[in-house]
Amino acid sequence: MERRVPPAKREVFPGVTLTVSVVGGYSIVRDGDYIGWIHASLGDRWNAYVRRPGTGGDLVGRFAQEEAVKAIVTAWDMQAVLPSGRRS
């Protein structure tokens, strides 16, 4: 059986990329802004965290990988201010 290492960076949705994290899992970057991260849970589930500047981040929940990314993007849009100081 052939096993492949996941790519170090890949676009999941337009403007949203997964980048292999140095601590395991993936960082979520949208249009150049680091907005959250995911790491493996049980089975095909991923723990999803939205970045909250000045904090350790907030757990959004456990989802399949693409749904985890969508949940982070949604949570970021609803509550976070971008590093540039503007609301997303």
WOPE-V122812 format. One record per pair of residues at least 24 apart in sequence whose ideal C-beta (glycine too) atoms are under 7 Angstrom apart, sorted by sequence separation. I is the first residue (numbers start at 0). J is the second residue. If there is no record, write none. Layout:
{{I	J} {I	J}}
This chain:
{{47	71} {49	74} {49	75} {37	64} {51	79} {50	79} {37	67} {49	79} {52	82} {35	71} {34	71} {34	72} {35	75} {27	68} {34	75} {29	72} {27	71} {34	79} {32	81} {32	82} {15	68} {11	65} {11	68} {15	72}}
